[in-house]
Amino acid sequence: MVLQLRGYSLYNRGISFLVSSSLRHLSTASLLLNSEQTTVEPLVKSELEALVLKQYSHGKFYSLVNNAVALPSVLLAACENLSLAANSGGSSTELADRVSRRFSVEEMGRELREGRFDIRSCCVEFVSSRENEPLVLPHLKLKVLIEAIRMVLEIVYDDRFATFSYGGRVGMGRHTAIRYLKNSVENPRWWFRVSFARKMFSERNVDKLCGFVGEKINDGLLIEMIKKLFEFGILRIELGGCNSGRGFPQECGLSSILINVYFDGVDKEIQDMRLKMKTKNPREEESSGNVFYKPINIYAVRYLDEILVITSGSKMLTMDLKKRIVDVLEERLDLRVDRVNTAIHSAVSEKINFLGMYLQAVPPSVLRPPMSEKAVRAMKKYQRQKEVRSLELRNARERNRKVLGLKIFRHVLKKLKQSNGVKSEYEIENEVGDVFERWGEEVMKEFMGSLEDRWKWHSLLTRGDFLSLRHIREKLPQDLIDAYDEFQEQVEKHLAPAQAKKELEDEEKRVEEEDEERYAQRTVDDLTKLCMKVSAPEELVRKAVKLVGFTNNMGRPRPISQLLALEDSDIIKWYAGVGRKWLDFFCCCHNYKTVKIIVSYHMRFSCILTLAEKHRSTKREAIRHYTKDLKVLDLEGSEEMHFPLEREVKMMGDKNLSDPRPVDGTLSLLLIRLASDEPLHSCAASFCERSDTIMYRVHLLQDRLHISPLDEKKWVRGMGAIHSALNRKCLPLCSTHISDVYLGKMTLQDVDGTSFLDLR
């Protein structure tokens, strides 16, 4: 209770600070916006944040619909987000014109403030024979309202969520969660993944959710809108499924943030457990070199409704932790936990499936193995080759210097013979001096770095030194003797072979000691530390490759006959969209090489075979025409390459993680162009003004194969599916947006629901 009160007090102080700091940067015109004022310019994020935080008072936000959501500038900002999601772009003035041709944001704002906005009339329903529940998609006007509510809720809740809450947040996606597991989790011993029985949100869950929203937001209009979205089927939250956070059309834009709000209480409970455990086990310094202190830690990651808890303590501690979390989920949140699949596993001996990847605790040498003997020999061979090339370059530089120096000398000598002195319109003395000075520095640097040259010159300068004989020195002037002695001291100081040899031996000894220290440290780490290994599910990936039709029963590439109706560029774009999504999604995995082989070989040659079958040619002829990089010509006749290049695939890795969407939407969707005499329709993408559209028919993978996504034996476990009610529906799209759909840059969630047509 004390921790909760402190957190509540700190949160209030933080909100007050944010309000004061945001108001300083907000313009006076924006602050004076009220329900009766309109503006053409959409609010930027900082202005919207200041506007929302202004409604905070005494621990709650008040009247967010009237003072934020219903403002025309906020609605225009929501339109701008939807327009950017559909890649329409344009200036704010153009955006306002495009919006005004569809509906009036001023009138919409008045309807929202007065409670007259009819949600039921702003949606369309699609019925499927395969699924019991119909698919309800929002009209563009309702999508703007949903996006405006999401933007406001994001400002209210984003800073309030736990640090291990991922999904539905900016910069907090799947790869960010995986990066946390790989970099922060130390010595995991036991873990469990909370699994839910597949179930839609019931009325009781919706009431609890609205109660949680009401604890922070005092706005009856907002809560009533959320209830109506659930009531009419526009907002659907399915726990235990695999369709959340993937851009499918059946998922509402509010789903992710409302899931985070619903699970926020569990996150706070887990956070309290972690703080108590850290208080009981403070971090201590090593008292001796032979004693290794391993504190008991609790790690947690939640991505929407997927929860993973890891402990470095005993199994009894993990069992108690699991019981407390399950009790909170079942009693407070009224959720049904699948207790059979919510089992505790050993982090070392068993893998666990999380976020579509396999996790396992392994010694550091598994992730960063030492070089093999073959690799060491190859490295030494490469170093010798570098030394030989360096010697050749050095000799070439010396030869070029001699040749150029002789040319300069002959030229100067010729001029001196022809006249009393060297006369030129351009003074080159400084340039020549700089050249020789630079040569001198390079020669001296190379000479001092070569032990052999220093040894050679030391022998030449100290051999046959008759001036060191006593009877000779007595007959010579003292100045000459002193100069000779000083010269010999400098020779011994800089060119002495014994000192140079000692320096070389010291360097070799230092390198050897560093290698031994690294080997000892690596051995100790393997015995005392465990790291997180993230692997792609190879068997599931290969099953998906076979299910879609990239390979035959023998595992060899084959053509996909359903793609023959597409244009050549669209075929390549479809393959490129699937390939790039897979490469981006699995780039954080240890066995990433397997995924790269599947994309670079199976998908590439399946695309080539598909193009060959379409044009009734052989594979060799298709490769000769399109090349292995799958080049195509655009409308202007220039070459385009959409599929990842072989060299590009080899260079890909986990250096740049970008939290991409999964590939399922592109993988299970085909859009086949129709040859019909339908009248021109405007593009289905949000706020796209183009009317030069083409009608495409939607073909879904599960209906094409006659497989239910719920059948895990035939379907790929963990792979989502678009609602079957959209199968064989038609959609008008312009050339830009159909390309974005094929490449996976745009999903059917970015499409106006009323644009789907039923043509027979």
C-alpha positions in Angstrom: 0.0 0.0 0.0 2.9 2.3 0.8 4.5 1.6 -2.5 1.2 2.3 -4.3 0.7 5.6 -2.5 4.2 6.7 -3.3 3.8 5.7 -6.9 0.5 7.6 -7.1 2.1 10.7 -5.5 5.0 10.5 -7.9 2.7 10.1 -10.8 0.7 13.1 -9.8 3.9 15.2 -9.5 5.0 14.0 -12.9 1.7 14.9 -14.5 1.8 18.4 -12.9 5.4 18.9 -14.2 4.4 17.7 -17.7 1.5 20.1 -17.7 3.6 23.1 -16.7 6.4 22.2 -19.1 4.1 21.5 -22.0 2.1 24.7 -21.6 5.3 26.7 -22.0 5.7 25.3 -25.5 2.1 25.5 -26.5 1.0 28.5 -28.5 -1.7 30.8 -27.1 -4.0 30.1 -30.0 -3.9 26.4 -29.3 -4.5 26.8 -25.6 -7.5 29.0 -26.3 -9.2 26.4 -28.5 -12.6 25.4 -27.2 -15.6 23.5 -28.5 -16.8 26.4 -30.6 -13.5 27.1 -32.4 -12.2 25.4 -35.5 -8.8 25.3 -37.2 -7.6 24.0 -40.5 -4.2 23.0 -39.0 -4.1 19.6 -37.2 -2.4 19.6 -33.8 1.1 18.2 -33.5 1.9 15.7 -30.8 3.3 18.2 -28.3 0.3 20.5 -28.6 -2.1 17.6 -28.2 -0.2 16.4 -25.2 -0.4 19.8 -23.6 -4.1 20.0 -24.4 -4.8 16.6 -22.8 -2.7 17.2 -19.7 -4.5 20.5 -19.2 -7.6 18.4 -18.4 -5.8 16.8 -15.4 -7.0 17.7 -12.0 -6.9 16.0 -8.6 -5.7 12.7 -9.9 -8.0 12.4 -12.9 -8.6 13.6 -16.4 -12.0 15.3 -17.0 -14.2 15.7 -20.1 -11.6 14.5 -22.7 -14.3 14.0 -25.4 -15.5 17.6 -25.2 -12.1 19.3 -24.6 -9.9 17.1 -26.7 -11.4 14.3 -28.9 -14.2 16.4 -30.4 -11.9 19.4 -31.4 -11.6 19.7 -35.2 -7.8 20.1 -34.9 -7.6 16.8 -33.0 -9.9 15.0 -35.5 -7.7 16.4 -38.4 -4.6 15.1 -36.6 -6.3 11.7 -36.5 -7.1 12.0 -40.2 -3.4 12.8 -40.8 -2.3 9.7 -39.0 -4.7 7.5 -41.1 -3.5 9.2 -44.2 0.1 8.6 -43.4 -0.7 5.0 -42.6 -2.2 4.6 -46.0 0.8 6.5 -47.5 -1.3 9.3 -49.0 0.8 12.1 -47.6 0.3 15.8 -48.7 0.2 19.1 -46.8 -2.2 20.0 -44.1 -4.3 22.2 -46.5 -4.6 19.3 -49.0 -5.5 17.0 -46.1 -8.3 19.4 -44.9 -9.6 19.5 -48.5 -9.7 15.8 -48.8 -11.4 15.4 -45.4 -14.0 18.1 -46.2 -15.0 16.3 -49.4 -16.0 13.3 -47.3 -17.4 14.8 -44.1 -17.2 17.9 -41.9 -14.9 17.7 -38.9 -16.8 20.7 -37.3 -20.2 18.9 -37.6 -18.6 15.7 -36.4 -17.2 17.5 -33.3 -20.6 19.0 -32.5 -22.2 15.5 -32.8 -19.7 14.1 -30.4 -20.1 16.9 -27.8 -23.8 16.6 -27.9 -23.9 12.8 -27.8 -25.6 12.6 -31.2 -22.8 10.6 -33.0 -24.4 7.4 -34.4 -21.8 4.7 -34.2 -24.1 2.0 -35.5 -24.7 3.8 -38.8 -20.9 4.2 -39.4 -20.1 0.6 -39.8 -20.7 -2.3 -42.2 -21.2 -6.0 -41.5 -19.9 -9.0 -43.4 -21.1 -12.5 -42.7 -19.0 -15.6 -43.2 -20.2 -19.2 -43.6 -17.0 -20.5 -42.0 -17.0 -18.3 -38.8 -19.9 -17.9 -36.4 -19.4 -14.2 -35.6 -19.8 -11.6 -38.4 -17.0 -9.1 -39.2 -17.9 -5.5 -38.5 -15.7 -2.9 -40.1 -15.9 0.9 -39.4 -16.6 3.6 -41.9 -13.8 6.1 -42.5 -15.6 8.6 -40.3 -15.7 6.2 -37.4 -12.1 5.2 -38.0 -11.2 8.9 -37.5 -13.0 8.9 -34.1 -11.3 5.7 -33.1 -7.9 7.1 -34.0 -8.6 10.3 -32.1 -9.6 8.4 -29.0 -6.5 6.2 -29.3 -4.2 9.3 -29.5 -5.8 10.8 -26.4 -5.6 7.5 -24.4 -1.9 7.1 -25.5 -1.0 10.4 -23.9 -3.0 9.5 -20.7 -1.6 6.0 -20.2 1.7 5.6 -22.1 3.9 7.0 -19.3 1.9 5.2 -16.7 2.4 1.6 -18.1 5.1 -0.6 -16.7 8.5 -0.7 -18.4 8.0 -4.4 -19.4 4.7 -3.7 -21.1 5.2 -4.0 -24.9 2.9 -3.8 -27.9 0.6 -0.9 -28.9 3.2 1.6 -27.8 5.6 3.8 -29.7 9.1 2.2 -29.8 7.9 -0.8 -27.7 7.3 -3.6 -30.1 8.4 -7.2 -30.5 12.0 -6.5 -31.3 12.3 -4.2 -28.3 11.0 -6.9 -26.0 13.5 -9.5 -27.6 16.3 -7.0 -27.2 15.5 -6.7 -23.5 15.5 -10.4 -23.0 18.8 -10.8 -24.8 20.6 -7.9 -23.0 19.1 -7.8 -19.5 18.1 -11.3 -18.4 20.9 -12.9 -16.4 21.1 -16.5 -15.2 17.5 -17.6 -15.8 16.6 -20.9 -14.2 12.8 -21.2 -14.4 10.2 -19.6 -16.5 6.6 -19.9 -17.4 4.3 -18.4 -20.1 0.8 -17.5 -19.1 -1.6 -19.0 -21.6 -5.3 -18.0 -21.9 -8.1 -20.1 -23.2 -9.2 -18.8 -26.5 -12.1 -16.5 -25.7 -13.6 -13.2 -26.7 -14.1 -10.3 -24.2 -17.4 -10.8 -22.5 -19.7 -8.2 -21.1 -18.2 -8.6 -17.7 -14.7 -8.0 -19.1 -16.0 -4.9 -20.8 -17.5 -3.6 -17.6 -14.2 -4.2 -15.8 -12.3 -2.4 -18.5 -14.6 0.6 -18.4 -14.1 0.6 -14.6 -10.4 0.7 -15.0 -10.7 3.6 -17.5 -13.0 5.4 -15.1 -10.4 5.2 -12.4 -8.2 7.6 -14.4 -10.7 9.3 -16.7 -13.9 11.0 -15.5 -15.8 11.2 -18.8 -19.1 9.4 -19.3 -19.2 10.1 -23.0 -15.8 8.4 -23.6 -16.8 5.3 -21.6 -20.2 5.1 -23.3 -18.4 5.2 -26.7 -16.1 2.3 -25.7 -19.1 0.3 -24.6 -20.9 0.9 -27.9 -17.8 -0.1 -29.9 -17.8 -3.4 -28.0 -21.6 -3.8 -28.3 -21.7 -3.3 -32.1 -18.8 -5.7 -32.6 -16.4 -3.0 -34.0 -14.1 -3.4 -31.1 -13.2 -7.1 -30.5 -10.6 -8.4 -28.1 -9.8 -12.1 -28.3 -7.5 -13.5 -25.6 -5.5 -16.6 -26.3 -5.6 -16.0 -30.1 -2.8 -15.0 -32.4 -4.4 -12.1 -34.3 -3.5 -9.2 -31.9 -1.1 -6.5 -33.0 -0.8 -7.7 -36.6 -2.8 -5.2 -38.6 -5.6 -7.5 -39.5 -8.9 -5.8 -40.5 -10.9 -7.6 -37.7 -8.7 -5.8 -35.1 -9.7 -2.3 -34.0 -7.1 0.4 -33.6 -8.1 0.7 -29.9 -7.5 -3.0 -29.1 -3.8 -2.8 -28.2 -4.0 0.2 -25.8 -7.2 -1.2 -24.1 -5.5 -4.5 -23.6 -2.6 -2.7 -21.9 -5.1 -0.8 -19.7 -6.8 -4.0 -18.8 -3.6 -5.8 -17.8 -2.1 -2.7 -16.1 -3.1 -4.1 -12.7 -1.2 -7.3 -13.3 1.8 -5.3 -14.4 1.7 -3.4 -11.1 1.5 -6.6 -9.1 4.4 -8.1 -10.9 6.4 -4.9 -10.4 5.7 -5.0 -6.7 7.0 -8.6 -6.6 10.2 -7.6 -8.4 10.8 -4.6 -6.0 10.3 -6.8 -2.9 12.6 -9.4 -4.3 15.3 -6.8 -5.0 14.9 -5.4 -1.5 15.4 -8.9 0.0 18.4 -9.6 -2.2 20.5 -6.4 -2.6 23.4 -6.6 -5.0 26.7 -7.2 -3.2 30.3 -6.8 -4.3 32.4 -9.9 -4.7 34.3 -10.4 -1.5 36.7 -12.8 -3.0 37.9 -13.8 -6.4 36.6 -17.4 -5.9 33.1 -16.3 -4.8 30.4 -15.5 -7.3 27.3 -13.7 -6.0 24.1 -14.5 -7.9 21.2 -12.4 -6.8 17.7 -13.7 -7.2 15.9 -11.7 -9.8 12.5 -11.7 -11.4 12.1 -10.7 -15.0 8.8 -10.2 -16.8 7.8 -9.3 -20.4 4.2 -8.7 -21.5 3.4 -8.2 -25.2 -0.4 -7.5 -25.2 -1.9 -10.7 -23.8 1.3 -12.8 -23.9 3.0 -12.8 -20.5 6.4 -14.4 -19.8 7.9 -14.5 -16.3 11.5 -15.6 -15.6 13.2 -16.2 -12.3 16.8 -16.9 -11.3 15.7 -18.4 -8.0 14.3 -21.8 -6.9 11.4 -23.7 -8.4 9.3 -23.2 -5.2 9.7 -19.4 -5.6 8.6 -19.7 -9.3 5.6 -21.8 -8.3 4.5 -19.2 -5.7 5.0 -16.4 -8.2 2.9 -18.2 -10.8 0.1 -18.9 -8.3 -0.1 -15.2 -7.3 -0.2 -14.0 -11.0 -2.8 -16.6 -12.0 -5.0 -15.7 -9.0 -4.8 -12.0 -10.0 -5.8 -12.8 -13.6 -8.7 -15.0 -12.6 -10.1 -13.2 -9.6 -9.4 -9.5 -10.4 -9.6 -9.6 -14.2 -12.1 -12.4 -14.6 -9.9 -14.2 -17.2 -9.7 -18.0 -17.8 -6.1 -19.2 -17.7 -5.1 -22.4 -19.4 -3.4 -24.0 -16.4 -2.2 -27.0 -18.5 -0.2 -24.9 -20.9 0.8 -22.4 -18.1 3.4 -24.7 -16.8 6.8 -24.1 -15.3 9.8 -25.1 -17.5 13.5 -25.3 -16.9 15.2 -22.5 -18.7 18.3 -24.6 -19.5 16.8 -27.9 -20.6 13.6 -26.7 -22.3 12.7 -24.2 -24.9 9.7 -21.9 -24.6 7.7 -20.3 -27.3 7.2 -16.6 -26.9 6.4 -13.9 -29.5 6.6 -16.5 -32.3 10.2 -17.4 -31.4 11.9 -20.0 -29.2 13.8 -18.9 -26.1 16.4 -21.0 -24.2 19.1 -20.3 -21.6 22.6 -21.2 -22.8 26.2 -20.5 -21.8 27.8 -17.5 -23.5 30.0 -19.7 -25.6 27.0 -21.0 -27.5 26.0 -17.5 -28.6 29.7 -16.3 -29.2 31.7 -19.5 -29.8 35.5 -19.3 -30.0 37.2 -19.6 -33.3 37.8 -23.1 -34.5 41.3 -24.4 -35.6 40.3 -24.1 -39.2 39.1 -20.5 -38.7 42.4 -19.7 -36.8 44.4 -21.1 -39.7 42.4 -19.0 -42.2 42.9 -15.9 -40.1 46.7 -16.4 -40.0 46.7 -17.0 -43.7 44.8 -13.8 -44.2 47.2 -11.9 -42.0 50.2 -13.2 -43.9 48.5 -12.2 -47.2 48.0 -8.7 -45.7 51.7 -8.5 -44.7 52.7 -9.5 -48.3 50.4 -6.9 -49.8 51.7 -4.3 -47.4 55.3 -5.1 -48.4 54.4 -4.9 -52.1 52.7 -1.5 -51.6 55.7 -0.3 -49.6 58.2 -1.3 -52.3 55.9 0.3 -54.9 55.8 3.6 -53.0 59.6 3.6 -52.7 60.0 2.9 -56.4 57.6 5.7 -57.3 59.4 8.1 -55.0 62.7 7.3 -56.6 61.3 7.7 -60.1 59.5 11.0 -59.3 62.5 12.3 -57.4 64.8 11.6 -60.3 62.4 13.4 -62.7 62.3 16.4 -60.5 66.1 16.4 -60.2 66.6 16.1 -64.0 64.1 18.8 -64.6 65.8 21.2 -62.2 69.3 20.3 -63.5 68.1 20.9 -67.1 66.7 24.4 -66.2 69.9 25.3 -64.4 72.0 24.4 -67.5 69.8 26.3 -69.8 69.8 29.5 -67.7 71.4 31.2 -64.8 68.6 30.0 -62.5 65.2 28.3 -62.4 62.5 30.7 -63.4 58.8 29.8 -63.6 55.6 31.6 -63.7 54.2 29.3 -60.9 56.2 29.0 -57.7 56.5 25.3 -56.9 59.2 25.4 -54.2 56.6 25.1 -51.4 54.7 22.3 -53.1 57.9 20.3 -53.7 59.0 21.0 -50.2 55.7 19.7 -48.8 56.0 16.6 -51.0 59.5 15.8 -49.8 58.5 16.5 -46.2 55.6 14.1 -46.4 57.8 11.5 -48.0 60.3 11.9 -45.2 57.6 11.4 -42.5 56.3 8.3 -44.2 59.7 6.8 -44.7 60.7 7.5 -41.1 57.4 6.0 -39.8 57.9 2.9 -41.8 61.6 2.6 -40.8 60.9 3.0 -37.1 58.1 0.4 -37.4 60.4 -2.2 -39.0 62.6 -4.2 -36.6 64.7 -5.6 -39.5 65.6 -2.2 -41.0 66.5 -0.8 -37.6 68.8 -3.9 -36.9 70.4 -3.5 -40.4 71.2 0.2 -39.9 72.5 -0.4 -36.4 74.9 -2.9 -37.7 76.1 -0.6 -40.5 76.6 2.4 -38.1 78.5 0.5 -35.4 80.6 -1.9 -37.5 84.5 -1.2 -37.6 84.4 1.7 -35.2 88.1 2.7 -35.1 87.1 5.8 -33.2 86.4 3.6 -30.2 90.1 2.6 -29.9 92.0 4.4 -27.1 95.2 5.3 -29.0 93.1 6.8 -31.8 90.9 8.8 -29.5 93.9 10.3 -27.7 95.1 11.9 -31.0 91.7 13.4 -32.0 90.2 16.7 -31.0 87.8 16.5 -28.0 84.9 18.1 -29.9 85.0 15.2 -32.5 85.2 12.6 -29.7 82.2 14.1 -27.9 80.2 14.3 -31.2 81.0 10.7 -31.9 80.0 9.5 -28.4 76.7 11.5 -28.6 76.0 10.0 -32.0 76.6 6.5 -30.7 74.3 7.1 -27.8 71.5 8.1 -30.1 72.1 5.1 -32.3 71.9 2.8 -29.3 68.8 4.6 -28.0 66.8 4.4 -31.3 68.3 1.5 -33.3 69.6 -0.9 -30.6 68.5 -4.4 -31.7 68.3 -5.6 -28.1 65.8 -2.9 -27.1 63.8 -3.4 -30.3 63.7 -7.1 -29.8 62.6 -6.6 -26.2 59.8 -4.3 -27.3 58.6 -6.9 -29.8 58.8 -9.7 -27.2 56.9 -7.6 -24.7 54.2 -7.0 -27.3 53.9 -10.7 -28.1 53.8 -11.5 -24.4 51.0 -9.0 -23.9 48.9 -10.4 -26.7 49.4 -13.9 -25.3 48.4 -12.9 -21.8 45.3 -11.1 -23.2 44.4 -14.3 -25.0 44.9 -16.4 -21.9 42.8 -13.9 -19.9 40.0 -14.0 -22.4 40.1 -17.8 -22.4 40.0 -17.9 -18.6 37.1 -15.4 -18.5 35.2 -17.3 -21.2 35.6 -20.5 -19.2 34.4 -18.9 -16.0 31.4 -17.3 -17.8 30.5 -20.7 -19.2 30.4 -22.2 -15.7 28.7 -19.3 -13.9 26.5 -17.4 -16.4 23.6 -18.1 -18.6 22.4 -15.9 -21.5 19.2 -15.9 -23.6 19.2 -17.6 -26.9 16.5 -16.6 -29.4 15.8 -18.9 -32.2 13.3 -18.9 -35.1 11.0 -21.9 -35.2 12.5 -23.7 -38.1 9.9 -26.4 -38.3 7.0 -23.9 -38.3 8.7 -21.7 -40.9 9.2 -24.7 -43.2 5.6 -25.8 -42.6 4.4 -22.3 -43.6 6.6 -22.5 -46.7 5.1 -25.8 -47.7 1.6 -24.7 -46.7 1.6 -21.6 -48.9 3.1 -23.5 -51.8 6.7 -22.3 -52.0 8.0 -25.8 -51.9 6.7 -29.3 -52.9 6.7 -32.5 -50.8 10.4 -33.0 -51.4 11.2 -29.5 -50.1 12.1 -28.0 -53.5 10.9 -24.7 -54.9 7.7 -24.9 -57.0 5.5 -22.3 -58.8 2.3 -21.0 -57.2 -0.5 -21.3 -59.8 -2.8 -18.8 -58.1 -0.3 -16.0 -58.8 -0.4 -16.5 -62.6 -3.2 -14.0 -63.0 -1.1 -11.1 -61.7 1.3 -8.8 -63.5 5.0 -9.7 -63.5 5.8 -6.8 -61.2 3.0 -7.7 -58.8 4.2 -11.3 -58.6 7.6 -10.2 -57.7 6.3 -7.6 -55.2 4.2 -10.3 -53.5 7.2 -12.5 -53.0 9.3 -9.5 -52.0 6.7 -8.5 -49.3 6.7 -12.0 -47.8 10.5 -12.3 -48.0 11.3 -8.9 -46.5 8.8 -9.3 -43.7 10.3 -12.7 -42.7 13.9 -11.3 -42.8 12.9 -8.3 -40.7 10.9 -10.3 -38.2 13.5 -13.0 -37.6 16.6 -10.9 -37.8 17.1 -11.0 -34.0 17.3 -14.9 -34.0 20.5 -16.9 -33.5 19.6 -19.3 -36.4 18.9 -16.4 -38.7 21.0 -18.1 -41.4 18.2 -20.7 -41.9 15.6 -18.0 -42.6 18.0 -16.3 -45.0 18.4 -19.5 -46.9 14.7 -20.1 -47.2 14.1 -16.5 -48.5 17.2 -16.4 -50.8 16.7 -19.9 -52.3 13.1 -21.3 -51.9 11.2 -18.0 -52.3 13.5 -16.6 -55.0 13.3 -19.7 -57.2 9.6 -20.2 -56.5 9.1 -16.7 -57.9 11.3 -17.5 -61.0 9.4 -20.7 -61.6 6.0 -18.9 -61.3 7.2 -16.3 -63.9 8.4 -19.1 -66.1 5.1 -21.0 -65.9 3.1 -17.8 -66.6 5.1 -17.1 -69.8 5.4 -20.8 -70.7 9.2 -20.7 -70.7 11.9 -22.6 -68.9 13.6 -21.6 -65.7 16.8 -20.7 -67.5 15.0 -18.4 -69.9 13.2 -16.7 -66.9 16.6 -16.2 -65.1 18.1 -14.8 -68.3 15.2 -12.3 -68.7 14.6 -11.3 -65.0 18.1 -12.2 -63.6 18.4 -13.8 -60.1 17.8 -10.3 -58.7 14.3 -10.4 -60.3 14.5 -7.1 -62.2 11.4 -5.6 -63.8 10.7 -2.5 -65.8 8.4 0.2 -64.5 6.1 2.4 -66.7 9.0 4.7 -67.6 11.2 1.9 -68.7 13.7 2.0 -65.8 14.7 -1.1 -63.9 13.2 -1.9 -60.5 14.3 -4.5 -57.9 11.9 -5.3 -55.1 13.1 -8.7 -54.0 16.0 -8.6 -51.5 19.3 -9.0 -53.4 21.5 -12.0 -52.5 24.3 -9.7 -51.3 21.8 -7.7 -49.3 20.4 -10.9 -47.6 23.9 -12.0 -46.6 24.5 -8.6 -44.9 21.3 -8.6 -42.9 21.5 -9.2 -39.1 20.3 -8.0 -35.7 22.1 -4.6 -35.9 19.0 -2.6 -36.8 15.8 -3.8 -35.2 12.8 -2.0 -36.3 9.8 -3.7 -34.7 8.1 -4.8 -38.0 4.6 -6.2 -38.4 4.5 -10.0 -38.8 4.3 -11.5 -42.3 1.0 -13.3 -41.9 -1.1 -10.5 -43.5 1.0 -10.6 -46.7 1.5 -14.4 -46.6 -2.2 -15.3 -46.4 -3.6 -12.6 -48.8 -3.8 -12.5 -52.6 -5.4 -9.7 -54.6 -6.3 -10.8 -58.1 -7.0 -8.2 -60.7 -10.5 -8.3 -62.3 -11.2 -7.7 -65.9 -14.6 -6.0 -65.5 -16.5 -3.1 -66.8 -17.2 -1.7 -63.4 -17.5 2.1 -63.2 -14.5 3.9 -61.7 -14.3 3.9 -57.9 -12.1 6.0 -55.6 -9.2 4.2 -54.0 -10.1 2.3 -50.8 -7.0 3.6 -48.9 -7.8 6.2 -46.3 -8.2 9.7 -47.8 -6.7 8.7 -51.2 -8.1 10.9 -54.0 -7.1 8.9 -57.0 -9.9 7.5 -59.1 -7.7 5.6 -61.7 -8.2 2.5 -59.7 -8.4 -1.2 -60.6 -10.7 -3.7 -59.0 -9.1 -6.6 -57.1 -10.6 -9.7 -55.6 -9.5 -10.8 -52.2 -8.4 -14.5 -52.0 -7.5 -15.8 -48.5 -5.1 -18.7 -47.9 -7.4 -20.6 -45.5 -10.3 -20.6 -47.9 -8.1 -21.4 -50.9 -6.8 -24.5 -49.0 -10.1 -25.3 -47.2 -8.3 -25.3 -43.9 -9.5 -23.8 -40.6 -6.9 -21.6 -38.8 -8.1 -23.3 -35.6 -6.8 -26.7 -36.8 -3.3 -26.7 -35.5 -2.4 -30.0 -37.1 -2.9 -28.6 -40.6 -2.5 -24.8 -40.0 0.7 -23.3 -38.8 0.6 -22.8 -35.1 0.9 -19.1 -34.2 0.2 -17.8 -37.7 -2.8 -15.5 -37.8 -5.4 -15.3 -40.4 -7.6 -12.6 -41.9 -11.3 -13.0 -41.2 -12.8 -15.3 -43.8 -15.8 -13.0 -44.4 -13.6 -10.9 -46.7 -12.8 -13.8 -49.0 -13.7 -13.1 -52.6 -14.7 -9.5 -51.7 -13.6 -6.9 -54.2 -11.6 -3.8 -53.5 -10.7 -0.8 -55.7 -7.0 0.3 -55.3 -4.7 2.7 -57.1 -1.3 1.5 -58.4 0.5 3.1 -55.5 -1.5 1.4 -52.8 -1.8 -2.0 -54.4 2.0 -2.0 -54.6 2.1 -1.1 -50.8 -0.3 -4.0 -50.1 1.9 -6.5 -52.0 5.1 -5.3 -50.4 3.5 -5.4 -46.9 3.8 -1.7 -46.2 0.0 -1.4 -45.9 -2.6 -3.8 -44.6 -6.3 -4.2 -44.9 -6.7 -2.4 -41.6 -5.7 0.8 -43.5 -8.6 0.4 -45.9 -12.1 1.9 -45.6 -14.5 -0.9 -44.6 -17.3 0.4 -46.8 -15.0 0.1 -49.9 -15.3 -3.7 -50.0 -17.7 -4.7 -52.8 -19.5 -8.0 -53.4 -19.2 -8.7 -57.2 -20.1 -12.0 -58.7 
